[in-house]
């Protein structure tokens, strides 16, 4: 199993979130999940909103193209990125068919 899979043109990511970090960054793998550190605190949905904005910028899409599929109140999250325009340098991540 991998931390990502393609669903047509959409990218599905399984992530492990670390809120209240010193900076926003991809931090390698945490087991079978992509570890993401965010500066936002885990209160009142702030970390989730910050995560969606962080991923939208990293993948070159609008915030509306990133959605949280599961894990709203958990560190383990599954996200959908609709038709990403670019891929950040992450382990093994390539566009399908390339």
Secondary structure in CASP SS format (residue, H / E / C, confidence):
PFRMAT SS
TARGET T0000
AUTHOR 0000-0000-0000
METHOD secondary structure of the structure
MODEL  1
X C 1.00
X C 1.00
X C 1.00
X E 1.00
X E 1.00
X E 1.00
X E 1.00
X C 1.00
X C 1.00
X E 1.00
X E 1.00
X E 1.00
X E 1.00
X E 1.00
X E 1.00
X E 1.00
X E 1.00
X E 1.00
X C 1.00
X C 1.00
X C 1.00
X C 1.00
X C 1.00
X C 1.00
X E 1.00
X E 1.00
X E 1.00
X E 1.00
X E 1.00
X E 1.00
X C 1.00
X C 1.00
X E 1.00
X E 1.00
X E 1.00
X E 1.00
X E 1.00
X C 1.00
X C 1.00
X C 1.00
X C 1.00
X C 1.00
X C 1.00
X C 1.00
X C 1.00
X H 1.00
X H 1.00
X H 1.00
X H 1.00
X H 1.00
X H 1.00
X H 1.00
X H 1.00
X H 1.00
X H 1.00
X H 1.00
X H 1.00
X H 1.00
X H 1.00
X C 1.00
X C 1.00
X C 1.00
X H 1.00
X H 1.00
X H 1.00
X E 1.00
X E 1.00
X E 1.00
X E 1.00
X E 1.00
X C 1.00
X C 1.00
X C 1.00
X C 1.00
X C 1.00
X E 1.00
X E 1.00
X E 1.00
X E 1.00
X E 1.00
X E 1.00
X C 1.00
X C 1.00
X C 1.00
X C 1.00
X C 1.00
X C 1.00
X C 1.00
X C 1.00
X C 1.00
X C 1.00
X C 1.00
X C 1.00
X C 1.00
X C 1.00
X C 1.00
X C 1.00
X C 1.00
END
